[in-house]
Amino acid sequence: MRKRFLVRSTVADLAALALSIVFASIYVFGAVLPWNSVTAADSIPMVLYLFLSMVLFSLITAQMSGPGVPRPSYGRMFAIFLGTGGLTSLILLFTREYFSRPFLLITAGSWLVLATAHRIMRLRRPWTERIAVITGEKQLADDLADSPHADVVWVLDPKSESVPDLPDRNVTMAVDLRVVLSERVAQYISSCDVAGYNIQPFTSIYEEHTGRVPLVHLAEGWEISTPLLEVAPWLPGKRAVETLVTLLTAPIWAILAGLVAFYLKLSTGGGPALFKQERVGFGGAPFTMYKFRSMEEDAEKDGPSFASKQDHRLIPGGRFLRKSRLDEIPQLWNVLKGDMSLVGPRAEQVPFADAFTGQIPFYPHRHLVRPGITGWAQVNYGYADDEADTVEKLTYDLYYIKHMSPVMDLRVLWKSVWTVLTGFGAR
């Protein structure tokens, strides 16, 4: 299913590029194809580079996206768009082949519109994967059944002595490899395997559809740390790109920071605008995190505590600062210092992190990477205000660490825009 999806997505993008080239050619050169025009007779290399660059970055982003249920992705679309434009520009610059700047700009704009449109249409169409589950973990099976793109046809207890009829060929069988199977169930799975059914580990199917890691299926945590070693060579590049993006956008966020600081000075009678707090960072090392103050100065006089939905400690305008995430602008300084990333697990307060380390299995694994201003858990679950919520968020954090990739970061950043617009998960 994954290979078929990626091929169809690439073909749709190439068709969108072809239509964009025709539109740009008619608009700029007055001909359906640019090389049919007298002014652009040497345009074949330019068009060829566009197509080859798009195919190349379609393949690259497909490899970077890692495991998961295939779905239309705006993050992958922008990666292909930027990569195609950048590579085509470099090739034209070094080969000194003919190019038309208006033609390239109109082609790029048209392709972006068409590529977005076909992804919007595909996302609106309901699609599901039919799954037959063999596990004794009822809660995990319920989580899978509740995910939007999973159709669980039946759940079989691995110790059962009776088995259902063979499912349809288009049903994926998700088998819990952690439990001991009864002889009857083992024979049943073996028969399905010989018959050519698609049999997958239950944990893989669960992760693909829920975006979470099932904690009860972790042995000693190597399931998280080992995949991280595979992407370790990319982490310095992640740091460099995030630093560059932060610097390039500095004029925008510096102006916003100045406006917020000015408002806080006025609304709090000249009190401090910045709030500093010790958080746990990469490797479990503490660091000082900066935020704009959204609470009263003595908000933690009785010790650190979780924020609540109706927090009486908020200053005037504090709720808006939190919902809009404007209070987190100073954390961009932490990104420049190397304490944080743009994308990663949320940095927790030291007392809470110490307590959770002793209470929640595998909690320290979230410190294998730098904490982020935004993250997979933040955009999917929101704010955690107790141990139970923290456990739920940890399943998302560990999923992010296990499946880190440039495309994954783009997905998180894209979803973060919606989070800011809706105020999802803010306290």
RODO-2510 file (C-alpha; in nm, 4 decimals, decimal comma):
residues 427
     n   res          X          Y          Z
     1     m     0,0000     0,0000     0,0000
     2     r     0,2820     0,2387     0,0876
     3     k     0,4659     0,1946    -0,2443
     4     r     0,1439     0,2359    -0,4437
     5     f     0,0571     0,5521    -0,2533
     6     l     0,3998     0,7096    -0,3078
     7     v     0,3929     0,6296    -0,6797
     8     r     0,0469     0,7818    -0,7191
     9     s     0,1495     1,0910    -0,5242
    10     t     0,4600     1,1401    -0,7399
    11     v     0,2624     1,0936    -1,0636
    12     a     0,0036     1,3501    -0,9441
    13     d     0,2816     1,5981    -0,8615
    14     l     0,4451     1,5468    -1,2021
    15     a     0,1086     1,5987    -1,3731
    16     a     0,0617     1,9191    -1,1722
    17     l     0,4098     2,0324    -1,2796
    18     a     0,3308     1,9601    -1,6460
    19     l     0,0097     2,1654    -1,6286
    20     s     0,1962     2,4467    -1,4543
    21     i     0,4601     2,4513    -1,7284
    22     v     0,1910     2,4715    -1,9963
    23     f     0,0135     2,7554    -1,8129
    24     a     0,3387     2,9477    -1,7569
    25     s     0,4444     2,8942    -2,1196
    26     i     0,1153     3,0289    -2,2543
    27     y     0,1288     3,3273    -2,0178
    28     v     0,4972     3,4177    -2,0720
    29     f     0,5752     3,2972    -2,4246
    30     g     0,2325     3,2737    -2,5878
    31     a     0,2904     2,9054    -2,6776
    32     v     0,1669     2,5798    -2,5238
    33     l     0,5239     2,4532    -2,4897
    34     p     0,8092     2,6961    -2,4225
    35     w     1,0422     2,5538    -2,6894
    36     n     0,7760     2,6214    -2,9536
    37     s     0,8325     2,9903    -2,8950
    38     v     1,1042     3,1803    -3,0816
    39     t     1,2133     3,3554    -2,7596
    40     a     1,2473     3,0292    -2,5638
    41     a     1,3705     2,7821    -2,8234
    42     d     1,6505     2,6647    -2,5908
    43     s     1,4216     2,5931    -2,2949
    44     i     1,4257     2,2115    -2,3115
    45     p     1,7139     2,1747    -2,0569
    46     m     1,5346     2,4112    -1,8152
    47     v     1,2135     2,2039    -1,8256
    48     l     1,4092     1,8780    -1,8053
    49     y     1,5912     1,9955    -1,4914
    50     l     1,2566     2,0802    -1,3298
    51     f     1,1191     1,7311    -1,3874
    52     l     1,4393     1,5511    -1,2847
    53     s     1,4711     1,7617    -0,9684
    54     m     1,1122     1,6889    -0,8701
    55     v     1,1546     1,3137    -0,9205
    56     l     1,4769     1,3192    -0,7191
    57     f     1,3247     1,5032    -0,4231
    58     s     1,0131     1,2888    -0,4365
    59     l     1,2392     0,9865    -0,3873
    60     i     1,4474     1,1559    -0,1178
    61     t     1,1472     1,2708     0,0859
    62     a     0,9885     0,9272     0,0519
    63     q     1,2990     0,7773     0,2146
    64     m     1,3146     1,0455     0,4854
    65     s     0,9497     1,0102     0,5851
    66     g     1,0241     0,6837     0,7639
    67     p     0,7645     0,4236     0,8623
    68     g     0,4003     0,5103     0,8917
    69     v     0,0674     0,4805     0,7203
    70     p     0,1000     0,6638     0,3855
    71     r    -0,1053     0,9805     0,3733
    72     p    -0,0952     1,3097     0,1819
    73     s     0,1489     1,5417     0,3557
    74     y     0,1842     1,9184     0,3202
    75     g     0,5238     1,8973     0,4882
    76     r     0,6527     1,6575     0,2239
    77     m     0,4981     1,8787    -0,0453
    78     f     0,6920     2,1847     0,0732
    79     a     1,0123     1,9803     0,0991
    80     i     0,9700     1,8697    -0,2634
    81     f     0,8808     2,2255    -0,3688
    82     l     1,1824     2,3876    -0,2009
    83     g     1,4216     2,1108    -0,3054
    84     t     1,3080     2,1193    -0,6686
    85     g     1,3368     2,4963    -0,6873
    86     g     1,6750     2,5067    -0,5171
    87     l     1,8327     2,2260    -0,7194
    88     t     1,6971     2,3554    -1,0513
    89     s     1,8333     2,7021    -0,9757
    90     l     2,1775     2,5645    -0,8902
    91     i     2,1943     2,3493    -1,2044
    92     l     2,0919     2,6401    -1,4279
    93     l     2,3443     2,8655    -1,2541
    94     f     2,6373     2,6284    -1,3031
    95     t     2,5476     2,5005    -1,6512
    96     r     2,4595     2,8505    -1,7777
    97     e     2,1679     2,7075    -1,9733
    98     y     1,8857     2,9329    -2,0880
    99     f     1,6210     3,0152    -1,8287
   100     s     1,3344     3,2588    -1,7893
   101     r     1,2782     3,4013    -1,4420
   102     p     0,9078     3,4888    -1,5019
   103     f     0,8464     3,1411    -1,6454
   104     l     1,0071     2,9697    -1,3437
   105     l     0,8223     3,1874    -1,0912
   106     i     0,4810     3,1323    -1,2531
   107     t     0,5511     2,7597    -1,2872
   108     a     0,6462     2,7382    -0,9199
   109     g     0,3394     2,9303    -0,8030
   110     s     0,1038     2,7289    -1,0225
   111     w     0,2537     2,3979    -0,9125
   112     l     0,2220     2,4936    -0,5465
   113     v    -0,1492     2,5691    -0,5948
   114     l    -0,2181     2,2482    -0,7873
   115     a    -0,0138     2,0273    -0,5523
   116     t    -0,1963     2,1736    -0,2532
   117     a    -0,5325     2,1256    -0,4258
   118     h    -0,4830     1,7575    -0,5031
   119     r    -0,3688     1,6936    -0,1446
   120     i    -0,6742     1,8720    -0,0063
   121     m    -0,9001     1,6542    -0,2215
   122     r    -0,7203     1,3352    -0,1232
   123     l    -0,7341     1,4235     0,2462
   124     r    -1,1104     1,4776     0,2212
   125     r    -1,1643     1,1252     0,0925
   126     p    -1,2049     0,8754     0,3786
   127     w    -0,9592     0,5895     0,3603
   128     t    -0,9001     0,3034     0,6014
   129     e    -0,6858    -0,0027     0,6477
   130     r    -0,8805    -0,3146     0,7470
   131     i    -0,7017    -0,4879     1,0342
   132     a    -0,7471    -0,8168     1,2174
   133     v    -0,5841    -0,7912     1,5623
   134     i    -0,4362    -1,0742     1,7693
   135     t    -0,3510    -0,9356     2,1152
   136     g    -0,4514    -0,9569     2,4779
   137     e    -0,4090    -0,5799     2,5314
   138     k    -0,7700    -0,4607     2,5127
   139     q    -0,6842    -0,0939     2,5722
   140     l    -0,4315    -0,0904     2,2898
   141     a    -0,6784    -0,2651     2,0591
   142     d    -0,9383    -0,0005     2,1501
   143     d    -0,6865     0,2785     2,0792
   144     l    -0,6239     0,1286     1,7363
   145     a    -0,9967     0,0937     1,6660
   146     d    -1,0502     0,4594     1,7617
   147     s    -0,7875     0,5869     1,5166
   148     p    -0,9488     0,7472     1,2104
   149     h    -0,7935     0,5283     0,9407
   150     a    -0,8111     0,1835     1,1029
   151     d    -1,1052    -0,0526     1,0572
   152     v    -1,0581    -0,3324     1,3129
   153     v    -1,2628    -0,6263     1,1798
   154     w    -1,2032    -0,8488     1,4843
   155     v    -0,9804    -0,8908     1,7900
   156     l    -0,8599    -1,2391     1,8830
   157     d    -0,7216    -1,3373     2,2240
   158     p    -0,3793    -1,4993     2,1610
   159     k    -0,4608    -1,7750     2,4126
   160     s    -0,7946    -1,8604     2,2565
   161     e    -0,8706    -2,2193     2,1530
   162     s    -1,1126    -2,1128     1,8771
   163     v    -1,0315    -1,8941     1,5783
   164     p    -1,2426    -1,6984     1,3287
   165     d    -1,2744    -1,7738     0,9610
   166     l    -0,9893    -1,6575     0,7406
   167     p    -1,0228    -1,2844     0,6699
   168     d    -1,0369    -1,1246     0,3269
   169     r    -0,7115    -1,0905     0,1384
   170     n    -0,7155    -0,7123     0,1832
   171     v    -0,7089    -0,7440     0,5630
   172     t    -0,3794    -0,6832     0,7467
   173     m    -0,3196    -0,9200     1,0384
   174     a    -0,1593    -0,7438     1,3366
   175     v    -0,0022    -1,0030     1,5669
   176     d     0,1210    -0,9290     1,9194
   177     l     0,4664    -1,0895     1,9193
   178     r     0,5168    -1,0272     2,2906
   179     v     0,2723    -1,2909     2,4172
   180     v     0,2654    -1,6708     2,4163
   181     l     0,0183    -1,8029     2,1608
   182     s    -0,2050    -2,1016     2,2108
   183     e    -0,1345    -2,3937     1,9804
   184     r    -0,4558    -2,3275     1,7881
   185     v    -0,3819    -1,9569     1,7340
   186     a    -0,0198    -2,0342     1,6370
   187     q    -0,1428    -2,2815     1,3744
   188     y    -0,3934    -2,0252     1,2503
   189     i    -0,1270    -1,7558     1,2044
   190     s     0,1059    -2,0058     1,0370
   191     s    -0,1701    -2,1035     0,7927
   192     c    -0,2378    -1,7364     0,7118
   193     d     0,1347    -1,6791     0,6539
   194     v     0,1606    -1,9757     0,4168
   195     a    -0,1524    -1,8560     0,2370
   196     g     0,0174    -1,5215     0,1688
   197     y    -0,1721    -1,2950     0,4057
   198     n    -0,0146    -0,9633     0,5080
   199     i     0,1023    -1,0287     0,8662
   200     q     0,2596    -0,7407     1,0625
   201     p     0,3732    -0,6908     1,4240
   202     f     0,0953    -0,5341     1,6290
   203     t     0,3279    -0,2646     1,7649
   204     s     0,4162    -0,1467     1,4123
   205     i     0,0508    -0,1215     1,3096
   206     y    -0,0354     0,0531     1,6371
   207     e     0,2404     0,3129     1,5920
   208     e     0,1512     0,3773     1,2293
   209     h    -0,2145     0,4511     1,3027
   210     t    -0,1976     0,6234     1,6419
   211     g     0,1341     0,8127     1,6241
   212     r     0,2197     0,6689     1,9663
   213     v     0,4521     0,4066     2,1147
   214     p     0,2825     0,1409     2,3323
   215     l     0,4828     0,1625     2,6563
   216     v     0,3837    -0,1867     2,7711
   217     h     0,5596    -0,3309     2,4659
   218     l     0,8953    -0,1701     2,5399
   219     a     1,1534    -0,4087     2,6814
   220     e     1,4529    -0,2051     2,7981
   221     g     1,4185     0,1069     2,5833
   222     w     1,6518    -0,0071     2,3057
   223     e     1,3498     0,0040     2,0729
   224     i     1,3733     0,3851     2,1028
   225     s     1,7484     0,4426     2,1278
   226     t     1,8478     0,2110     1,8413
   227     p     1,6416     0,3892     1,5706
   228     l     1,7782     0,7191     1,7052
   229     l     2,1329     0,6019     1,6274
   230     e     2,0324     0,5672     1,2616
   231     v     1,9390     0,9366     1,2378
   232     a     2,2264     1,0583     1,4572
   233     p     2,4299     1,1792     1,1524
   234     w     2,1360     1,4053     1,0621
   235     l     2,1088     1,5730     1,4065
   236     p     2,3917     1,8286     1,3480
   237     g     2,2135     1,9265     1,0259
   238     k     1,8866     1,9654     1,2170
   239     r     2,0636     2,1950     1,4632
   240     a     2,2206     2,4005     1,1823
   241     v     1,8929     2,4396     0,9896
   242     e     1,6965     2,5394     1,2998
   243     t     1,9614     2,7954     1,3931
   244     l     1,9553     2,9392     1,0414
   245     v     1,5746     2,9563     1,0344
   246     t     1,5721     3,1275     1,3748
   247     l     1,8271     3,3850     1,2593
   248     l     1,6480     3,4524     0,9303
   249     t     1,3160     3,5080     1,1072
   250     a     1,4760     3,7169     1,3838
   251     p     1,3438     4,0514     1,2488
   252     i     0,9872     3,9195     1,2768
   253     w     1,0020     3,7585     1,6192
   254     a     1,2196     4,0370     1,7616
   255     i     0,9505     4,2933     1,6745
   256     l     0,6787     4,0730     1,8253
   257     a     0,8923     4,0231     2,1353
   258     g     0,9347     4,3982     2,1723
   259     l     0,5594     4,4558     2,1484
   260     v     0,4831     4,1848     2,4047
   261     a     0,7500     4,3142     2,6447
   262     f     0,6105     4,6691     2,6102
   263     y     0,2578     4,5454     2,6882
   264     l     0,3767     4,3510     2,9913
   265     k     0,5608     4,6520     3,1281
   266     l     0,2438     4,8621     3,0969
   267     s    -0,0017     4,6025     3,2279
   268     t     0,2058     4,4905     3,5270
   269     g     0,3180     4,8324     3,6482
   270     g     0,6771     4,7967     3,5361
   271     g     0,7358     4,4397     3,6578
   272     p     0,9739     4,2018     3,4803
   273     a     0,8572     4,0921     3,1368
   274     l     1,0735     3,7798     3,1224
   275     f     1,0235     3,4670     3,3287
   276     k     1,3171     3,2323     3,3853
   277     q     1,2822     2,8737     3,4981
   278     e     1,5113     2,5749     3,5267
   279     r     1,4082     2,2944     3,2919
   280     v     1,5544     1,9556     3,1999
   281     g     1,7241     1,9438     2,8624
   282     f     1,9370     1,7176     2,6438
   283     g     2,0888     1,4277     2,8353
   284     g     1,8964     1,5240     3,1494
   285     a     2,1108     1,8342     3,2038
   286     p     1,9264     2,1374     3,3477
   287     f     1,9177     2,4692     3,1625
   288     t     1,7505     2,8073     3,2072
   289     m     1,4476     2,8477     2,9839
   290     y     1,3085     3,1926     2,9021
   291     k     0,9436     3,2861     2,8546
   292     f     0,7364     3,5996     2,8693
   293     r     0,5653     3,6216     3,2040
   294     s     0,1971     3,5331     3,1869
   295     m     0,1504     3,4907     3,5628
   296     e     0,1954     3,7032     3,8707
   297     e     0,5499     3,7402     4,0045
   298     d     0,4780     3,5253     4,3123
   299     a     0,2911     3,2575     4,1167
   300     e     0,5213     2,9841     4,2466
   301     k     0,5660     3,1046     4,6026
   302     d     0,4216     2,7725     4,7239
   303     g     0,6376     2,5700     4,4871
   304     p     0,6054     2,4642     4,1204
   305     s     0,2637     2,3443     4,0045
   306     f     0,0864     2,2590     3,6804
   307     a    -0,1160     2,5306     3,5106
   308     s    -0,4932     2,4805     3,5205
   309     k    -0,7672     2,5806     3,2777
   310     q    -0,8981     2,8517     3,5110
   311     d    -0,5668     2,9577     3,6611
   312     h    -0,6141     3,2502     3,9025
   313     r    -0,2430     3,3340     3,8810
   314     l    -0,2668     3,4688     3,5241
   315     i    -0,2052     3,8393     3,4686
   316     p    -0,4341     4,0469     3,2415
   317     g    -0,3800     3,9211     2,8882
   318     g    -0,1901     3,6165     3,0135
   319     r    -0,4438     3,3715     2,8741
   320     f    -0,4126     3,5284     2,5273
   321     l    -0,0338     3,5142     2,5448
   322     r    -0,0538     3,1418     2,6188
   323     k    -0,3169     3,0571     2,3590
   324     s    -0,1303     3,2475     2,0886
   325     r     0,2046     3,1029     2,2133
   326     l     0,3475     3,4562     2,2174
   327     d     0,4799     3,3850     2,5669
   328     e     0,7185     3,1296     2,4117
   329     i     0,8990     3,3726     2,1786
   330     p     1,1994     3,4096     2,4157
   331     q     1,2615     3,0347     2,3795
   332     l     1,4022     3,1140     2,0365
   333     w     1,7012     3,2499     2,2271
   334     n     1,7326     2,9057     2,3859
   335     v     1,7348     2,7611     2,0325
   336     l     2,0226     2,9897     1,9324
   337     k     2,2125     2,8950     2,2492
   338     g     2,1694     2,5258     2,1730
   339     d     1,9575     2,4472     2,4794
   340     m     1,6483     2,3698     2,2709
   341     s     1,5296     2,2807     1,9223
   342     l     1,2343     2,4136     1,7291
   343     v     1,0854     2,0626     1,7361
   344     g     1,1243     1,8118     2,0173
   345     p     0,9711     1,6930     2,3459
   346     r     0,8518     1,9643     2,5824
   347     a     1,1121     2,0722     2,8390
   348     e     0,9777     1,9822     3,1841
   349     q     1,0449     2,1544     3,5163
   350     v     1,3220     1,9881     3,7158
   351     p     1,1093     1,8816     4,0189
   352     f     0,8436     1,7282     3,7936
   353     a     1,1022     1,5534     3,5742
   354     d     1,2740     1,4073     3,8815
   355     a     0,9410     1,2765     4,0123
   356     f     0,8301     1,1333     3,6765
   357     t     1,1669     0,9608     3,6295
   358     g     1,1008     0,7525     3,9376
   359     q     0,7329     0,6893     3,8615
   360     i     0,7000     0,6465     3,4836
   361     p     0,8965     0,3765     3,2947
   362     f     1,1192     0,5041     3,0116
   363     y     1,0499     0,8702     3,0977
   364     p     1,4254     0,9603     3,0812
   365     h     1,4291     0,8473     2,7149
   366     r     1,2610     1,1750     2,6166
   367     h     1,5917     1,3446     2,7103
   368     l     1,7787     1,1603     2,4339
   369     v     1,7166     1,4651     2,2111
   370     r     1,6970     1,8381     2,2733
   371     p     1,3602     1,9622     2,3996
   372     g     1,1555     2,1664     2,1556
   373     i     0,9406     2,4772     2,1480
   374     t     0,6817     2,2594     1,9778
   375     g     0,6603     1,8851     1,9359
   376     w     0,4642     1,5794     1,8248
   377     a     0,3034     1,5442     2,1690
   378     q     0,2073     1,9121     2,1889
   379     v     0,0252     1,9161     1,8550
   380     n    -0,1497     1,5819     1,9135
   381     y    -0,2301     1,5774     2,2844
   382     g    -0,1944     1,9263     2,4270
   383     y    -0,1116     2,0166     2,7859
   384     a    -0,0468     1,7570     3,0582
   385     d    -0,1413     1,8554     3,4136
   386     d    -0,0979     1,5258     3,6009
   387     e     0,0910     1,1961     3,5893
   388     a    -0,1728     1,0182     3,3776
   389     d    -0,1598     1,2881     3,1094
   390     t     0,2202     1,2816     3,1223
   391     v     0,2172     0,9080     3,0486
   392     e    -0,0072     0,9692     2,7473
   393     k     0,2187     1,2483     2,6198
   394     l     0,5243     1,0284     2,6697
   395     t     0,3837     0,7782     2,4181
   396     y     0,3829     1,0592     2,1597
   397     d     0,7279     1,1901     2,2584
   398     l     0,8839     0,8452     2,2236
   399     y     0,7151     0,8011     1,8852
   400     y     0,8760     1,1272     1,7678
   401     i     1,2206     1,0214     1,8918
   402     k     1,1860     0,6803     1,7270
   403     h     1,0753     0,8244     1,3928
   404     m     1,2681     1,1532     1,3774
   405     s     1,3218     1,2855     1,0254
   406     p     1,3187     1,6195     0,8402
   407     v     0,9714     1,5438     0,7048
   408     m     0,8500     1,4590     1,0560
   409     d     0,9714     1,7995     1,1752
   410     l     0,7917     1,9703     0,8872
   411     r     0,4706     1,7863     0,9808
   412     v     0,5022     1,9073     1,3401
   413     l     0,5711     2,2672     1,2354
   414     w     0,2753     2,2619     0,9962
   415     k     0,0418     2,1264     1,2653
   416     s     0,1821     2,3829     1,5085
   417     v     0,0386     2,6608     1,2909
   418     w    -0,3085     2,5125     1,3437
   419     t    -0,2347     2,4726     1,7142
   420     v    -0,1510     2,8438     1,7422
   421     l    -0,4602     2,9462     1,5440
   422     t    -0,6927     2,7338     1,7594
   423     g    -0,5185     2,7662     2,0936
   424     f    -0,5250     2,3840     2,1239
   425     g    -0,3718     2,2539     2,4465
   426     a    -0,2924     2,5956     2,5948
   427     r    -0,3215     2,6590     2,9712
***
